[in-house]
Amino acid sequence: MMKKVIIVGAGPAGLFAALELMDKVEVLVIDKGKNVDERFNDIQGVGGAGGISDGKLNLHPKIGGDLTEFISDKEAYDMIDRVDEIFVKHGAPEEEKLSADELLRRAAASGIEFLPIKQRHIGSDRLPALVNSIKRELEGAGVKFSLQNNVEDVLISENVVKGVVTEKEKIISDYVILAPGRAGSTWLSLVMKKHGIPLKNMPIDIGVRVEVPSSIYEDVVNINWDPKFRMRVPTHDDFVRTFCTSPYGFVVKDTYGKSVGVNGHSMRHKRSNNTNFAFLVKIDLTGPVEDTTAYGYSIAKLATTIGGGNPIIQRLGDLRRGRRSTWNRIKRSYVAPTLTEVTPGDISMALPYRILMDIIEGIDMLDHVIPGVSSDSTLLYAPEIKFSAMRIITKEGFETSIKGLYAVGDGAGVSRGIVSAAATGLIAAEHLIAKL
């Protein structure tokens, strides 16, 4: 009789674990959400949070987490190649964006680190088809999906996993892979604490989404579609980085529980006149208060209150001068916002002074590499917060202290992106198969 594996979560980690396990064990994938083409701005469901992103694949083991924390450098690069092959098989574009020496030189001369990496851009308009292609392959191999089904707990007896408890029933299995994604990170932490499985707080990123005319960023995105710049700002020596660049893209609303924030999308077949990117400050709290997630949610709640339920928009020039933006001031600028369901205001009333100083200084540094980024007309949307889940302390192959129970992906705090999450799913599945 084939062994049974339950995978909780149908995001990249869960789907790629299922791809590795299909035909070897009986697989049931359970997810609280809907199929990828039946949801809108809901990070739960098939494809996970990545399923409603613009599908940027950063093909490097140290982007979106650090796989070399868990496996050797060679194994990590090989795993990234495997993930890439699967994405291409299911419809990711063949072309790659590669870096150039000139951009490295310009960044280094300005005290900024530029990371040259291989990338692919699927596009938010093409991503649902890719996710559905993976799901069809899994179903064709006998993998079962139970959607809109909420897993409430994990069944454990004598330190061995026995299955899960859903809102509908108890389901017995030989192994369980927990891959609930960003949407399920809080739930996963509660379950781990209940069963005495150790975990720790991880840093988060807090900042803004920057929007500029696409012409300013054009030369850079012709080198790397999602260029990665990292720097230490002068006043506080804090770590600041760009993230999730959306060339010719659109700023969109995001949700953090009951609060609102922003994100960015770019598509393959629809373009705006602007480019946007996240500009983020790393926040790592130490004792006696170490709960970075609670800190991030408190900022999101404050920003939502000040924005009247919408994200805040402000011109960089107005922020520098200590005045709020108005629609009249924004309309006089040469950058037309791609997200209009926002409140013109003063970001300094929502983000702490230190984070604001880091953002202003970092944008000024970036202007030496990409002239025009630091213009008074540059638009800032707040808040953009990248939560990092509590990291589940795991052993080899992401197995927890409970025998047969694995925790992978963004929800487990072991990855922070589509590619790295998919890789952790493959690693856990390989480890499970080796035990069989």
MARDO-547361 format. One record per residue (C-alpha): residue number from 0; residue in one letter; chain; x, y, z. Coordinates in steps of 0.1 Angstrom, whole numbers, plus 5000, padded with zeros to 4 digits. Example, Ala and Ser with C-alpha at 12.3 -4.5 7.8 and 13.67 -1.06 7.14 Angstrom:
2
<r 0,"A","A",<5123,4955,5078>>
<r 1,"S","A",<5137,4989,5071>>
This chain:
436
<r 0,"M","A",<5000,5000,5000>>
<r 1,"M","A",<5013,5034,4991>>
<r 2,"K","A",<5022,5058,5018>>
<r 3,"K","A",<5000,5089,5022>>
<r 4,"V","A",<5013,5125,5023>>
<r 5,"I","A",<4992,5155,5031>>
<r 6,"I","A",<5005,5189,5019>>
<r 7,"V","A",<4989,5219,5036>>
<r 8,"G","A",<4991,5248,5012>>
<r 9,"A","A",<4991,5250,4974>>
<r 10,"G","A",<5016,5278,4969>>
<r 11,"P","A",<5050,5272,4952>>
<r 12,"A","A",<5064,5252,4981>>
<r 13,"G","A",<5034,5229,4982>>
<r 14,"L","A",<5030,5225,4945>>
<r 15,"F","A",<5067,5217,4939>>
<r 16,"A","A",<5067,5192,4968>>
<r 17,"A","A",<5037,5175,4952>>
<r 18,"L","A",<5055,5174,4918>>
<r 19,"E","A",<5084,5155,4934>>
<r 20,"L","A",<5062,5132,4953>>
<r 21,"M","A",<5036,5123,4926>>
<r 22,"D","A",<5037,5087,4914>>
<r 23,"K","A",<5057,5077,4945>>
<r 24,"V","A",<5031,5083,4973>>
<r 25,"E","A",<4995,5091,4976>>
<r 26,"V","A",<4993,5129,4978>>
<r 27,"L","A",<4965,5152,4990>>
<r 28,"V","A",<4969,5190,4988>>
<r 29,"I","A",<4947,5210,5011>>
<r 30,"D","A",<4943,5248,5008>>
<r 31,"K","A",<4920,5273,5025>>
<r 32,"G","A",<4917,5293,4993>>
<r 33,"K","A",<4903,5289,4957>>
<r 34,"N","A",<4919,5280,4924>>
<r 35,"V","A",<4943,5306,4909>>
<r 36,"D","A",<4918,5320,4883>>
<r 37,"E","A",<4890,5322,4909>>
<r 38,"R","A",<4905,5347,4933>>
<r 39,"F","A",<4914,5384,4931>>
<r 40,"N","A",<4940,5400,4955>>
<r 41,"D","A",<4937,5370,4978>>
<r 42,"I","A",<4970,5355,4986>>
<r 43,"Q","A",<4954,5322,4997>>
<r 44,"G","A",<4947,5295,4972>>
<r 45,"V","A",<4964,5276,4944>>
<r 46,"G","A",<4996,5294,4935>>
<r 47,"G","A",<4998,5312,4969>>
<r 48,"A","A",<5009,5348,4971>>
<r 49,"G","A",<5031,5343,4941>>
<r 50,"G","A",<5000,5333,4921>>
<r 51,"I","A",<4988,5370,4921>>
<r 52,"S","A",<5022,5385,4918>>
<r 53,"D","A",<5038,5395,4884>>
<r 54,"G","A",<5058,5363,4884>>
<r 55,"K","A",<5094,5375,4887>>
<r 56,"L","A",<5117,5345,4890>>
<r 57,"N","A",<5150,5355,4907>>
<r 58,"L","A",<5172,5325,4899>>
<r 59,"H","A",<5198,5328,4927>>
<r 60,"P","A",<5200,5308,4959>>
<r 61,"K","A",<5206,5339,4980>>
<r 62,"I","A",<5177,5360,4967>>
<r 63,"G","A",<5144,5355,4985>>
<r 64,"G","A",<5161,5338,5014>>
<r 65,"D","A",<5193,5319,5015>>
<r 66,"L","A",<5192,5282,5005>>
<r 67,"T","A",<5229,5278,5014>>
<r 68,"E","A",<5218,5280,5051>>
<r 69,"F","A",<5203,5246,5046>>
<r 70,"I","A",<5222,5228,5018>>
<r 71,"S","A",<5257,5232,5002>>
<r 72,"D","A",<5264,5259,4976>>
<r 73,"K","A",<5265,5234,4948>>
<r 74,"E","A",<5233,5217,4959>>
<r 75,"A","A",<5216,5251,4961>>
<r 76,"Y","A",<5226,5262,4926>>
<r 77,"D","A",<5215,5228,4913>>
<r 78,"M","A",<5182,5231,4931>>
<r 79,"I","A",<5176,5266,4915>>
<r 80,"D","A",<5183,5251,4881>>
<r 81,"R","A",<5157,5223,4888>>
<r 82,"V","A",<5131,5249,4898>>
<r 83,"D","A",<5138,5270,4867>>
<r 84,"E","A",<5134,5239,4844>>
<r 85,"I","A",<5100,5232,4859>>
<r 86,"F","A",<5088,5268,4855>>
<r 87,"V","A",<5100,5268,4818>>
<r 88,"K","A",<5083,5235,4812>>
<r 89,"H","A",<5050,5250,4823>>
<r 90,"G","A",<5052,5282,4803>>
<r 91,"A","A",<5078,5306,4818>>
<r 92,"P","A",<5095,5326,4790>>
<r 93,"E","A",<5127,5312,4776>>
<r 94,"E","A",<5146,5345,4776>>
<r 95,"E","A",<5167,5357,4805>>
<r 96,"K","A",<5179,5391,4816>>
<r 97,"L","A",<5216,5393,4824>>
<r 98,"S","A",<5237,5419,4841>>
<r 99,"A","A",<5264,5442,4827>>
<r 100,"D","A",<5298,5453,4840>>
<r 101,"E","A",<5289,5490,4836>>
<r 102,"L","A",<5260,5488,4860>>
<r 103,"L","A",<5282,5471,4885>>
<r 104,"R","A",<5308,5498,4882>>
<r 105,"R","A",<5283,5526,4886>>
<r 106,"A","A",<5268,5510,4917>>
<r 107,"A","A",<5302,5503,4933>>
<r 108,"A","A",<5312,5539,4927>>
<r 109,"S","A",<5282,5551,4947>>
<r 110,"G","A",<5287,5527,4976>>
<r 111,"I","A",<5258,5504,4964>>
<r 112,"E","A",<5259,5467,4959>>
<r 113,"F","A",<5243,5455,4926>>
<r 114,"L","A",<5235,5418,4925>>
<r 115,"P","A",<5239,5403,4889>>
<r 116,"I","A",<5215,5374,4887>>
<r 117,"K","A",<5196,5354,4861>>
<r 118,"Q","A",<5159,5363,4860>>
<r 119,"R","A",<5127,5354,4842>>
<r 120,"H","A",<5095,5375,4841>>
<r 121,"I","A",<5063,5356,4836>>
<r 122,"G","A",<5039,5385,4840>>
<r 123,"S","A",<5008,5386,4862>>
<r 124,"D","A",<4986,5382,4831>>
<r 125,"R","A",<5003,5349,4822>>
<r 126,"L","A",<5009,5335,4857>>
<r 127,"P","A",<4975,5319,4862>>
<r 128,"A","A",<4979,5297,4831>>
<r 129,"L","A",<5013,5285,4843>>
<r 130,"V","A",<4999,5277,4878>>
<r 131,"N","A",<4970,5258,4862>>
<r 132,"S","A",<4994,5239,4840>>
<r 133,"I","A",<5012,5226,4871>>
<r 134,"K","A",<4979,5217,4888>>
<r 135,"R","A",<4968,5198,4857>>
<r 136,"E","A",<5000,5177,4856>>
<r 137,"L","A",<4996,5169,4893>>
<r 138,"E","A",<4959,5159,4889>>
<r 139,"G","A",<4969,5138,4859>>
<r 140,"A","A",<4993,5119,4881>>
<r 141,"G","A",<4966,5113,4907>>
<r 142,"V","A",<4973,5141,4931>>
<r 143,"K","A",<4941,5152,4949>>
<r 144,"F","A",<4932,5188,4958>>
<r 145,"S","A",<4909,5198,4986>>
<r 146,"L","A",<4903,5236,4982>>
<r 147,"Q","A",<4884,5260,5004>>
<r 148,"N","A",<4891,5236,5032>>
<r 149,"N","A",<4907,5250,5064>>
<r 150,"V","A",<4932,5229,5083>>
<r 151,"E","A",<4928,5236,5120>>
<r 152,"D","A",<4955,5214,5136>>
<r 153,"V","A",<4980,5187,5131>>
<r 154,"L","A",<4975,5152,5146>>
<r 155,"I","A",<5005,5141,5166>>
<r 156,"S","A",<5009,5110,5188>>
<r 157,"E","A",<5041,5101,5207>>
<r 158,"N","A",<5061,5126,5187>>
<r 159,"V","A",<5050,5112,5153>>
<r 160,"V","A",<5027,5130,5129>>
<r 161,"K","A",<4995,5111,5122>>
<r 162,"G","A",<4975,5135,5099>>
<r 163,"V","A",<4956,5168,5101>>
<r 164,"V","A",<4923,5181,5114>>
<r 165,"T","A",<4903,5202,5090>>
<r 166,"E","A",<4871,5221,5096>>
<r 167,"K","A",<4853,5192,5080>>
<r 168,"E","A",<4871,5161,5092>>
<r 169,"K","A",<4902,5143,5105>>
<r 170,"I","A",<4924,5130,5078>>
<r 171,"I","A",<4950,5103,5086>>
<r 172,"S","A",<4983,5102,5068>>
<r 173,"D","A",<5019,5089,5071>>
<r 174,"Y","A",<5036,5123,5065>>
<r 175,"V","A",<5025,5160,5066>>
<r 176,"I","A",<5043,5188,5048>>
<r 177,"L","A",<5032,5222,5061>>
<r 178,"A","A",<5035,5249,5034>>
<r 179,"P","A",<5008,5274,5042>>
<r 180,"G","A",<5026,5304,5027>>
<r 181,"R","A",<5026,5340,5038>>
<r 182,"A","A",<4988,5339,5045>>
<r 183,"G","A",<4992,5310,5069>>
<r 184,"S","A",<5023,5321,5088>>
<r 185,"T","A",<5004,5332,5119>>
<r 186,"W","A",<4984,5300,5120>>
<r 187,"L","A",<5015,5279,5116>>
<r 188,"S","A",<5033,5297,5144>>
<r 189,"L","A",<5003,5290,5167>>
<r 190,"V","A",<5003,5253,5158>>
<r 191,"M","A",<5040,5250,5163>>
<r 192,"K","A",<5038,5266,5198>>
<r 193,"K","A",<5009,5244,5207>>
<r 194,"H","A",<5029,5213,5199>>
<r 195,"G","A",<5062,5225,5214>>
<r 196,"I","A",<5080,5228,5181>>
<r 197,"P","A",<5107,5255,5185>>
<r 198,"L","A",<5107,5287,5163>>
<r 199,"K","A",<5123,5321,5163>>
<r 200,"N","A",<5115,5357,5151>>
<r 201,"M","A",<5130,5368,5118>>
<r 202,"P","A",<5137,5404,5105>>
<r 203,"I","A",<5111,5422,5084>>
<r 204,"D","A",<5113,5449,5058>>
<r 205,"I","A",<5094,5482,5060>>
<r 206,"G","A",<5093,5510,5035>>
<r 207,"V","A",<5075,5525,5005>>
<r 208,"R","A",<5068,5517,4968>>
<r 209,"V","A",<5086,5542,4946>>
<r 210,"E","A",<5071,5552,4912>>
<r 211,"V","A",<5090,5570,4885>>
<r 212,"P","A",<5087,5575,4847>>
<r 213,"S","A",<5097,5543,4829>>
<r 214,"S","A",<5123,5562,4808>>
<r 215,"I","A",<5144,5568,4840>>
<r 216,"Y","A",<5147,5530,4846>>
<r 217,"E","A",<5147,5518,4810>>
<r 218,"D","A",<5185,5513,4807>>
<r 219,"V","A",<5187,5494,4839>>
<r 220,"V","A",<5158,5470,4833>>
<r 221,"N","A",<5173,5463,4799>>
<r 222,"I","A",<5201,5448,4819>>
<r 223,"N","A",<5181,5431,4847>>
<r 224,"W","A",<5143,5431,4846>>
<r 225,"D","A",<5142,5433,4884>>
<r 226,"P","A",<5176,5449,4894>>
<r 227,"K","A",<5187,5443,4930>>
<r 228,"F","A",<5205,5472,4947>>
<r 229,"R","A",<5216,5470,4984>>
<r 230,"M","A",<5232,5497,5004>>
<r 231,"R","A",<5241,5510,5039>>
<r 232,"V","A",<5228,5545,5044>>
<r 233,"P","A",<5251,5571,5061>>
<r 234,"T","A",<5232,5584,5091>>
<r 235,"H","A",<5221,5552,5108>>
<r 236,"D","A",<5242,5526,5089>>
<r 237,"D","A",<5210,5507,5082>>
<r 238,"F","A",<5205,5481,5055>>
<r 239,"V","A",<5182,5493,5026>>
<r 240,"R","A",<5174,5475,4994>>
<r 241,"T","A",<5153,5477,4963>>
<r 242,"F","A",<5128,5448,4957>>
<r 243,"C","A",<5103,5437,4932>>
<r 244,"T","A",<5108,5462,4904>>
<r 245,"S","A",<5079,5464,4881>>
<r 246,"P","A",<5090,5479,4847>>
<r 247,"Y","A",<5062,5496,4828>>
<r 248,"G","A",<5040,5484,4857>>
<r 249,"F","A",<5013,5493,4881>>
<r 250,"V","A",<5011,5500,4918>>
<r 251,"V","A",<4984,5478,4934>>
<r 252,"K","A",<4968,5476,4968>>
<r 253,"D","A",<4979,5449,4992>>
<r 254,"T","A",<4964,5438,5025>>
<r 255,"Y","A",<4980,5430,5059>>
<r 256,"G","A",<4952,5415,5079>>
<r 257,"K","A",<4927,5443,5084>>
<r 258,"S","A",<4952,5470,5072>>
<r 259,"V","A",<4962,5481,5037>>
<r 260,"G","A",<4995,5485,5019>>
<r 261,"V","A",<5009,5485,4984>>
<r 262,"N","A",<5027,5462,4960>>
<r 263,"G","A",<5036,5463,4923>>
<r 264,"H","A",<5027,5443,4892>>
<r 265,"S","A",<5040,5443,4857>>
<r 266,"M","A",<5025,5424,4828>>
<r 267,"R","A",<5037,5408,4796>>
<r 268,"H","A",<5010,5424,4774>>
<r 269,"K","A",<5000,5456,4791>>
<r 270,"R","A",<5022,5485,4800>>
<r 271,"S","A",<5021,5518,4818>>
<r 272,"N","A",<5044,5548,4814>>
<r 273,"N","A",<5059,5542,4848>>
<r 274,"T","A",<5082,5518,4866>>
<r 275,"N","A",<5078,5511,4903>>
<r 276,"F","A",<5099,5493,4929>>
<r 277,"A","A",<5098,5486,4967>>
<r 278,"F","A",<5124,5505,4987>>
<r 279,"L","A",<5128,5487,5020>>
<r 280,"V","A",<5146,5491,5054>>
<r 281,"K","A",<5155,5459,5072>>
<r 282,"I","A",<5141,5458,5108>>
<r 283,"D","A",<5155,5433,5133>>
<r 284,"L","A",<5144,5439,5169>>
<r 285,"T","A",<5163,5426,5199>>
<r 286,"G","A",<5152,5420,5235>>
<r 287,"P","A",<5131,5427,5254>>
<r 288,"V","A",<5108,5432,5224>>
<r 289,"E","A",<5116,5408,5195>>
<r 290,"D","A",<5082,5405,5177>>
<r 291,"T","A",<5089,5421,5144>>
<r 292,"T","A",<5056,5409,5130>>
<r 293,"A","A",<5036,5428,5156>>
<r 294,"Y","A",<5057,5459,5150>>
<r 295,"G","A",<5050,5457,5113>>
<r 296,"Y","A",<5013,5453,5118>>
<r 297,"S","A",<5013,5483,5142>>
<r 298,"I","A",<5027,5505,5114>>
<r 299,"A","A",<5003,5491,5088>>
<r 300,"K","A",<4974,5499,5112>>
<r 301,"L","A",<4986,5534,5118>>
<r 302,"A","A",<4991,5541,5080>>
<r 303,"T","A",<4956,5527,5073>>
<r 304,"T","A",<4941,5550,5099>>
<r 305,"I","A",<4959,5581,5085>>
<r 306,"G","A",<4950,5571,5049>>
<r 307,"G","A",<4913,5566,5058>>
<r 308,"G","A",<4914,5530,5047>>
<r 309,"N","A",<4936,5536,5017>>
<r 310,"P","A",<4974,5536,5012>>
<r 311,"I","A",<4991,5570,5015>>
<r 312,"I","A",<5007,5587,4984>>
<r 313,"Q","A",<5032,5615,4987>>
<r 314,"R","A",<5057,5633,4963>>
<r 315,"L","A",<5093,5629,4974>>
<r 316,"G","A",<5097,5667,4972>>
<r 317,"D","A",<5068,5672,4996>>
<r 318,"L","A",<5083,5647,5020>>
<r 319,"R","A",<5116,5664,5020>>
<r 320,"R","A",<5099,5698,5027>>
<r 321,"G","A",<5078,5684,5056>>
<r 322,"R","A",<5045,5691,5039>>
<r 323,"R","A",<5017,5668,5029>>
<r 324,"S","A",<5009,5661,4993>>
<r 325,"T","A",<4975,5670,4978>>
<r 326,"W","A",<4959,5659,4945>>
<r 327,"N","A",<4967,5694,4931>>
<r 328,"R","A",<5004,5690,4938>>
<r 329,"I","A",<5005,5655,4924>>
<r 330,"K","A",<4987,5666,4892>>
<r 331,"R","A",<5013,5693,4887>>
<r 332,"S","A",<5040,5667,4887>>
<r 333,"Y","A",<5051,5648,4856>>
<r 334,"V","A",<5045,5614,4872>>
<r 335,"A","A",<5009,5602,4869>>
<r 336,"P","A",<5001,5576,4896>>
<r 337,"T","A",<4990,5542,4884>>
<r 338,"L","A",<4971,5536,4916>>
<r 339,"T","A",<4945,5562,4923>>
<r 340,"E","A",<4927,5545,4952>>
<r 341,"V","A",<4950,5563,4976>>
<r 342,"T","A",<4950,5592,5000>>
<r 343,"P","A",<4974,5621,4994>>
<r 344,"G","A",<4991,5628,5027>>
<r 345,"D","A",<5022,5628,5048>>
<r 346,"I","A",<5040,5595,5051>>
<r 347,"S","A",<5060,5609,5081>>
<r 348,"M","A",<5028,5605,5102>>
<r 349,"A","A",<5028,5568,5096>>
<r 350,"L","A",<5065,5556,5093>>
<r 351,"P","A",<5090,5562,5121>>
<r 352,"Y","A",<5116,5590,5116>>
<r 353,"R","A",<5145,5566,5113>>
<r 354,"I","A",<5129,5546,5085>>
<r 355,"L","A",<5120,5578,5067>>
<r 356,"M","A",<5156,5591,5069>>
<r 357,"D","A",<5169,5557,5056>>
<r 358,"I","A",<5145,5559,5026>>
<r 359,"I","A",<5154,5595,5017>>
<r 360,"E","A",<5192,5589,5020>>
<r 361,"G","A",<5189,5556,5001>>
<r 362,"I","A",<5170,5572,4972>>
<r 363,"D","A",<5196,5600,4970>>
<r 364,"M","A",<5223,5573,4969>>
<r 365,"L","A",<5205,5554,4942>>
<r 366,"D","A",<5201,5586,4921>>
<r 367,"H","A",<5239,5584,4914>>
<r 368,"V","A",<5233,5551,4897>>
<r 369,"I","A",<5199,5559,4882>>
<r 370,"P","A",<5197,5597,4876>>
<r 371,"G","A",<5162,5610,4881>>
<r 372,"V","A",<5151,5586,4908>>
<r 373,"S","A",<5155,5613,4934>>
<r 374,"S","A",<5133,5639,4916>>
<r 375,"D","A",<5108,5660,4936>>
<r 376,"S","A",<5081,5645,4914>>
<r 377,"T","A",<5089,5609,4923>>
<r 378,"L","A",<5059,5593,4940>>
<r 379,"L","A",<5060,5573,4972>>
<r 380,"Y","A",<5033,5550,4983>>
<r 381,"A","A",<5031,5537,5019>>
<r 382,"P","A",<5033,5514,5035>>
<r 383,"E","A",<5050,5485,5018>>
<r 384,"I","A",<5059,5458,5044>>
<r 385,"K","A",<5075,5424,5037>>
<r 386,"F","A",<5067,5402,5066>>
<r 387,"S","A",<5089,5373,5074>>
<r 388,"A","A",<5072,5345,5092>>
<r 389,"M","A",<5085,5331,5125>>
<r 390,"R","A",<5111,5306,5114>>
<r 391,"I","A",<5103,5270,5123>>
<r 392,"I","A",<5135,5253,5136>>
<r 393,"T","A",<5140,5223,5114>>
<r 394,"K","A",<5165,5195,5109>>
<r 395,"E","A",<5178,5181,5076>>
<r 396,"G","A",<5153,5183,5048>>
<r 397,"F","A",<5131,5208,5067>>
<r 398,"E","A",<5118,5180,5090>>
<r 399,"T","A",<5106,5194,5124>>
<r 400,"S","A",<5112,5178,5158>>
<r 401,"I","A",<5081,5158,5151>>
<r 402,"K","A",<5088,5127,5131>>
<r 403,"G","A",<5073,5129,5096>>
<r 404,"L","A",<5062,5165,5099>>
<r 405,"Y","A",<5079,5190,5075>>
<r 406,"A","A",<5076,5228,5074>>
<r 407,"V","A",<5086,5247,5042>>
<r 408,"G","A",<5081,5279,5022>>
<r 409,"D","A",<5075,5315,5032>>
<r 410,"G","A",<5050,5305,5060>>
<r 411,"A","A",<5077,5285,5078>>
<r 412,"G","A",<5102,5314,5076>>
<r 413,"V","A",<5127,5294,5055>>
<r 414,"S","A",<5121,5313,5022>>
<r 415,"R","A",<5110,5347,5010>>
<r 416,"G","A",<5101,5343,4974>>
<r 417,"I","A",<5086,5321,4946>>
<r 418,"V","A",<5118,5303,4936>>
<r 419,"S","A",<5132,5298,4971>>
<r 420,"A","A",<5099,5285,4984>>
<r 421,"A","A",<5096,5261,4955>>
<r 422,"A","A",<5131,5249,4962>>
<r 423,"T","A",<5123,5242,4999>>
<r 424,"G","A",<5093,5221,4988>>
<r 425,"L","A",<5116,5200,4965>>
<r 426,"I","A",<5142,5195,4993>>
<r 427,"A","A",<5116,5183,5018>>
<r 428,"A","A",<5100,5160,4993>>
<r 429,"E","A",<5134,5145,4984>>
<r 430,"H","A",<5141,5139,5021>>
<r 431,"L","A",<5108,5122,5026>>
<r 432,"I","A",<5113,5100,4996>>
<r 433,"A","A",<5147,5090,5009>>
<r 434,"K","A",<5131,5078,5041>>
<r 435,"L","A",<5107,5057,5021>>
